[in-house]
Amino acid sequence: MCLLFPSTLSGAALNWFYMLNPRTINTFDSLKQAFLDHFMIQTDRLYSADDLYMLRQGEDEPLREYAARFSHEYSRCPNTDDRATFGAFKSGHRESNFRYLVHSNP
């Protein structure tokens, strides 16, 4: 199972796997625990408005998908001010007619 595990990874998870020191993990259970210890911290973290400003609409991402992704991340932000949230949402749009309308209409 340890030999097949990297074939299921991509991106940051695959980079993490290749950064492991050789011969430090002897069983699949220890590999699983090392993976969870590294990545579970990131998934349980609650966000702030500052984190929402880091979200950007992808180059080919439709507005609907960006809004859904933003909404999901916003749901992880307790006690976030609505004005800051709206500012973060607006700042993450790529150039478009919709962005112009949102920014020009208070």
Beta strands, then each sheet from edge to edge (+ up, - down):
end
